[in-house]
Amino acid sequence: MPVYNGQAYVAEAIESLLAQTYADFEIVISDNASTDETQAICREYAAQDARIRYVRQTENRGSVSNFNCLVALALGRYFKWAAADDVCRPTYLQTVVELLESKPQAVWCHAQSGKIDQHGRILTNDDPAAEGLAHTKQAGFPRNDHQSSHRHRRFRGVLLGTSWCADAYGVMRTASLAETSLLPACYGSEKVLVAELALRGHYQEVPETLFYQRVHSTASGSLKNQAQQVQFALARPKRILSSTRFDLLRGYIRAVHKVTMSATDRCLCYGVMAQYLLQLGKWPKIIGDDMRGRPLGKYMTESRTDTQSTNAATDCQSVDAGSR
């Protein structure tokens, strides 16, 4: 659980995990140098339950680094990022783990997902905060060809599919995740990771709503411009002439280059990226948004990430660790 100044919702997020019917798990909390009451709240839970380990970063290093470092700290056979404001139903872990156990070809698995507001109320399409997508069924989940035996088709299902990457919060095989480049150093990097996972194996979805993403005014999806998004993801100002979209493209290229595959498969995957780039009708909007510094939206890039660069897992630095 990566967290930064999460005092408003972190207790509810932890409680939703402690209430799981599948109890054989650990919660590793990486506090990205919060300045509110997050530390006190998390320490209290760690003192009460030996499955919780609290780690505090010495400084805010950005959400991407904070997310990635948790991979090195995890001990389990399966791994899940749990945002400090989201909520899982009690049967989430049990249902997802059982499906993964029965599907050895699957690399990761998630459940159908909805959205909740700051009060925990389930949103519908009529709620402005849902932005027209209150449930993953409406966003195109499961992704096209998510169980195809052809890796380029699974890859295409991510690149040309939904920008709402709820499946990045699914349960992954830790060994498979560790083979990836993790989240690249840019905002919206969860889609690059999901694309690399799709190159490595199948995705499974539980046909039941067991996960809720919280929408609120301080979530990363509410950031107003690209400068704020870069600051959130990397804890540094946006560099002149830098482009998050080109950073994401480099991430896709690196993923195709890194995964072991035949020359034919590699060419087919590069063909998918060409198809991705040739969505010519979107480019005027994209270029205009970049020139004006508008936040990344629903075009050729990613949605919200509560996240924290390449292989930054070993960069986790803690001043202390709570009880386990």
C-alpha positions as CSV (number, residue, x, y, z in Angstrom):
1,M,0.0,0.0,0.0
2,P,1.8,3.2,-1.2
3,V,0.5,6.3,0.6
4,Y,1.1,10.0,0.8
5,N,-1.0,12.2,3.1
6,G,-3.8,9.6,3.1
7,Q,-5.3,10.3,6.5
8,A,-8.8,10.7,5.1
9,Y,-9.2,7.2,3.7
10,V,-6.2,5.0,4.6
11,A,-7.9,3.5,7.7
12,E,-10.9,2.4,5.6
13,A,-8.6,1.0,2.9
14,I,-6.7,-1.0,5.5
15,E,-9.9,-2.2,7.2
16,S,-11.2,-3.5,3.8
17,L,-8.1,-5.7,3.5
18,L,-8.2,-6.9,7.1
19,A,-11.8,-8.0,6.5
20,Q,-10.8,-10.4,3.7
21,T,-12.1,-13.9,3.9
22,Y,-8.7,-15.0,2.6
23,A,-6.4,-14.2,5.5
24,D,-3.0,-15.5,4.5
25,F,-1.4,-12.2,3.4
26,E,0.8,-9.3,4.5
27,I,0.1,-5.6,4.1
28,V,3.3,-3.6,3.5
29,I,2.7,0.1,3.8
30,S,5.2,2.5,2.2
31,D,4.6,6.0,3.5
32,N,6.1,8.5,1.1
33,A,7.1,11.0,3.9
34,S,3.5,12.0,4.7
35,T,3.1,15.3,6.6
36,D,-0.4,14.6,8.0
37,E,-1.6,11.9,10.4
38,T,-1.0,9.0,8.0
39,Q,2.0,7.8,10.0
40,A,0.1,7.7,13.3
41,I,-2.8,5.8,11.7
42,C,-0.6,3.2,10.0
43,R,1.5,2.7,13.1
44,E,-1.6,2.0,15.2
45,Y,-2.8,-0.7,12.7
46,A,0.7,-2.2,12.6
47,A,0.8,-2.5,16.3
48,Q,-2.5,-4.3,16.3
49,D,-2.0,-6.8,13.5
50,A,1.3,-8.7,12.9
51,R,0.4,-9.0,9.2
52,I,1.0,-5.2,8.7
53,R,4.5,-3.8,8.2
54,Y,4.9,0.0,8.1
55,V,7.8,1.6,6.2
56,R,8.4,5.3,6.1
57,Q,10.4,7.0,3.3
58,T,12.9,9.7,4.4
59,E,11.6,12.0,1.7
60,N,8.8,12.2,-0.9
61,R,10.3,10.6,-4.0
62,G,7.2,10.6,-6.2
63,S,4.4,8.1,-6.5
64,V,6.2,6.0,-9.1
65,S,9.1,5.3,-6.9
66,N,6.9,4.6,-3.9
67,F,4.9,2.1,-5.9
68,N,7.9,0.3,-7.4
69,C,9.8,-0.1,-4.1
70,L,7.0,-2.2,-2.6
71,V,7.8,-5.0,-5.1
72,A,11.2,-5.6,-3.5
73,L,9.6,-5.6,0.0
74,A,6.9,-8.1,-0.7
75,L,7.3,-11.7,0.4
76,G,4.3,-13.4,-1.0
77,R,3.8,-15.5,-4.1
78,Y,1.2,-13.1,-5.3
79,F,1.3,-9.3,-5.2
80,K,-1.3,-6.5,-5.3
81,W,-0.9,-2.7,-5.1
82,A,-3.6,-1.4,-2.8
83,A,-4.2,2.3,-3.2
84,A,-4.8,4.0,0.2
85,D,-8.2,5.3,-0.8
86,D,-9.7,2.3,-2.6
87,V,-11.9,-0.5,-1.1
88,C,-12.1,-4.2,-1.7
89,R,-15.1,-6.4,-0.9
90,P,-14.4,-9.1,1.7
91,T,-14.3,-11.9,-0.8
92,Y,-11.9,-10.1,-3.3
93,L,-8.7,-11.9,-2.4
94,Q,-10.2,-15.3,-2.0
95,T,-12.0,-15.2,-5.4
96,V,-9.1,-13.8,-7.3
97,V,-6.5,-16.1,-5.8
98,E,-8.7,-19.1,-6.5
99,L,-9.0,-18.1,-10.2
100,L,-5.2,-17.6,-10.5
101,E,-4.6,-21.0,-8.9
102,S,-6.9,-22.6,-11.5
103,K,-5.4,-20.7,-14.5
104,P,-1.6,-21.3,-14.6
105,Q,-1.3,-19.4,-17.9
106,A,-2.7,-16.2,-16.3
107,V,-0.2,-13.6,-15.1
108,W,-2.6,-11.4,-13.3
109,C,-6.3,-11.3,-12.3
110,H,-8.7,-8.6,-11.1
111,A,-12.4,-8.3,-10.4
112,Q,-15.0,-6.1,-12.1
113,S,-14.7,-2.6,-10.6
114,G,-16.9,0.3,-9.7
115,K,-16.3,3.8,-8.4
116,I,-17.2,5.4,-5.0
117,D,-17.2,9.0,-3.8
118,Q,-15.5,10.5,-0.8
119,H,-18.3,9.2,1.4
120,G,-18.2,5.6,0.1
121,R,-21.3,6.0,-2.0
122,I,-21.3,3.9,-5.2
123,L,-21.4,6.1,-8.2
124,T,-23.5,5.7,-11.3
125,N,-23.1,7.1,-14.8
126,D,-25.3,10.0,-13.8
127,D,-22.8,11.2,-11.2
128,P,-20.5,13.9,-12.7
129,A,-17.6,12.5,-10.7
130,A,-17.8,9.2,-12.6
131,E,-17.0,11.0,-15.9
132,G,-19.4,8.7,-17.7
133,L,-17.8,5.5,-16.6
134,A,-19.0,4.2,-13.3
135,H,-18.1,0.5,-13.9
136,T,-15.4,-1.4,-15.8
137,K,-18.1,-3.2,-17.9
138,Q,-18.7,0.2,-19.5
139,A,-15.0,0.8,-20.1
140,G,-14.3,-2.3,-22.1
141,F,-13.2,-4.8,-19.5
142,P,-12.1,-7.4,-19.8
143,R,-9.8,-6.1,-22.5
144,N,-10.1,-7.5,-26.1
145,D,-8.1,-10.7,-26.6
146,H,-7.0,-10.8,-23.0
147,Q,-6.9,-14.6,-23.1
148,S,-5.6,-14.9,-26.7
149,S,-2.7,-17.3,-27.4
150,H,-1.2,-14.5,-29.6
151,R,0.8,-12.0,-27.5
152,H,0.4,-9.2,-30.0
153,R,-3.3,-9.5,-29.8
154,R,-3.2,-9.2,-26.0
155,F,-0.8,-6.3,-26.4
156,R,-3.2,-4.6,-28.8
157,G,-6.0,-5.0,-26.4
158,V,-4.2,-2.8,-23.9
159,L,-2.8,-0.2,-26.3
160,L,-6.0,0.3,-28.2
161,G,-8.3,-0.4,-25.3
162,T,-9.6,1.6,-22.4
163,S,-7.5,4.2,-20.7
164,W,-9.0,3.3,-17.3
165,C,-6.4,0.9,-16.0
166,A,-8.3,-0.6,-13.1
167,D,-6.6,-3.9,-13.8
168,A,-3.3,-2.5,-12.7
169,Y,-4.7,-2.9,-9.1
170,G,-5.3,-6.7,-9.7
171,V,-3.4,-9.6,-8.1
172,M,-0.2,-10.5,-10.0
173,R,2.2,-13.4,-9.8
174,T,5.1,-11.8,-8.0
175,A,7.7,-13.7,-10.1
176,S,6.1,-12.4,-13.3
177,L,5.9,-8.8,-12.0
178,A,9.6,-8.9,-10.9
179,E,10.6,-9.8,-14.5
180,T,9.1,-6.5,-15.9
181,S,10.5,-3.0,-15.9
182,L,7.8,-2.1,-13.3
183,L,6.3,1.3,-13.6
184,P,8.3,3.7,-15.9
185,A,9.2,7.1,-14.6
186,C,6.2,9.1,-15.9
187,Y,2.6,9.8,-15.0
188,G,0.1,7.3,-16.3
189,S,2.8,4.5,-16.3
190,E,0.4,1.8,-15.1
191,K,-0.8,1.2,-18.7
192,V,2.8,0.5,-19.8
193,L,3.1,-2.1,-17.1
194,V,-0.2,-3.7,-18.0
195,A,0.9,-3.8,-21.6
196,E,4.1,-5.7,-20.6
197,L,2.1,-8.1,-18.4
198,A,-0.1,-8.8,-21.4
199,L,3.0,-9.6,-23.4
200,R,3.9,-12.2,-20.8
201,G,0.6,-13.9,-20.3
202,H,-3.1,-14.0,-19.9
203,Y,-5.4,-11.7,-17.9
204,Q,-8.4,-13.0,-16.0
205,E,-11.3,-11.1,-14.7
206,V,-13.8,-12.2,-12.0
207,P,-17.3,-11.4,-13.3
208,E,-18.3,-9.8,-10.0
209,T,-17.9,-6.3,-8.6
210,L,-15.4,-6.8,-5.8
211,F,-13.3,-3.6,-6.1
212,Y,-14.1,0.1,-5.9
213,Q,-11.9,3.0,-6.9
214,R,-12.5,6.1,-4.9
215,V,-13.0,9.4,-6.7
216,H,-12.4,12.5,-4.7
217,S,-10.9,16.0,-5.0
218,T,-7.4,15.1,-3.9
219,A,-7.0,12.0,-6.0
220,S,-4.4,12.1,-8.8
221,G,-7.1,11.9,-11.4
222,S,-8.2,15.4,-10.2
223,L,-4.8,17.0,-11.0
224,K,-5.4,20.1,-13.2
225,N,-2.4,20.1,-15.6
226,Q,0.6,18.1,-16.8
227,A,3.0,20.0,-14.5
228,Q,1.0,18.8,-11.5
229,Q,0.9,15.2,-12.9
230,V,4.7,15.2,-13.3
231,Q,5.2,16.6,-9.8
232,F,2.9,13.9,-8.4
233,A,4.6,11.0,-10.2
234,L,8.2,12.0,-9.9
235,A,8.4,14.7,-7.1
236,R,10.2,17.1,-9.4
237,P,9.1,19.9,-11.8
238,K,8.2,19.2,-15.4
239,R,11.2,19.7,-17.6
240,I,11.1,22.0,-20.6
241,L,10.1,20.3,-23.8
242,S,9.6,17.0,-22.0
243,S,6.6,14.9,-23.1
244,T,4.9,12.3,-20.9
245,R,3.4,10.7,-24.0
246,F,6.8,10.1,-25.5
247,D,7.9,8.7,-22.2
248,L,5.0,6.2,-22.3
249,L,5.8,5.3,-25.9
250,R,9.4,4.5,-24.9
251,G,8.0,2.3,-22.2
252,Y,6.0,0.3,-24.7
253,I,9.0,-0.1,-27.0
254,R,11.2,-1.2,-24.0
255,A,8.5,-3.8,-23.1
256,V,8.5,-5.3,-26.5
257,H,12.3,-5.4,-26.6
258,K,12.6,-6.9,-23.1
259,V,10.1,-9.8,-23.3
260,T,11.5,-12.9,-24.9
261,M,9.6,-13.7,-28.1
262,S,10.1,-14.8,-31.7
263,A,11.1,-12.3,-34.4
264,T,7.7,-12.7,-35.9
265,D,5.9,-11.9,-32.6
266,R,8.2,-8.9,-32.1
267,C,7.4,-7.5,-35.6
268,L,3.7,-8.0,-35.0
269,C,4.0,-6.1,-31.7
270,Y,5.8,-3.3,-33.4
271,G,2.9,-3.3,-35.9
272,V,0.5,-2.8,-33.1
273,M,2.5,0.2,-31.9
274,A,2.3,1.6,-35.5
275,Q,-1.4,1.2,-35.4
276,Y,-1.5,2.9,-32.1
277,L,0.5,5.9,-33.5
278,L,-1.6,6.1,-36.7
279,Q,-4.8,7.1,-34.8
280,L,-4.5,10.4,-36.8
281,G,-7.8,11.8,-35.7
282,K,-6.5,12.1,-32.1
283,W,-3.2,13.9,-32.8
284,P,-4.6,17.5,-33.1
285,K,-6.2,17.1,-29.7
286,I,-3.1,15.6,-28.2
287,I,-0.8,18.2,-29.6
288,G,-3.1,21.0,-28.5
289,D,-3.3,19.6,-25.0
290,D,0.5,19.3,-24.8
291,M,1.0,22.9,-25.9
292,R,-1.5,24.1,-23.3
293,G,-0.2,21.8,-20.6
294,R,-3.5,20.2,-20.1
295,P,-3.6,17.0,-18.0
296,L,-3.4,13.6,-19.8
297,G,-6.9,12.5,-20.6
298,K,-8.8,9.9,-22.5
299,Y,-7.0,9.9,-25.8
300,M,-3.8,8.0,-26.4
301,T,-2.7,7.8,-22.8
302,E,-3.6,6.8,-19.3
303,S,-6.1,7.5,-16.6
304,R,-5.7,7.9,-12.8
305,T,-2.8,6.4,-10.9
306,D,-2.5,6.7,-7.2
307,T,0.9,5.7,-7.7
308,Q,5.4,5.9,-7.4
309,S,11.4,4.2,-12.1
310,T,12.5,1.6,-14.0
311,N,13.6,-1.1,-11.5
312,A,13.3,1.4,-8.7
313,A,12.3,-1.4,-6.4
314,T,15.7,-1.4,-4.8
315,D,15.5,2.3,-4.1
316,C,13.1,2.0,-1.1
317,Q,14.8,3.7,1.8
318,S,13.1,3.6,5.2
319,V,13.9,5.2,8.5
320,D,12.1,2.4,10.3
321,A,9.8,-0.5,10.0
322,G,6.8,-1.3,12.1
323,S,5.8,-4.7,13.6
324,R,5.0,-7.6,11.3
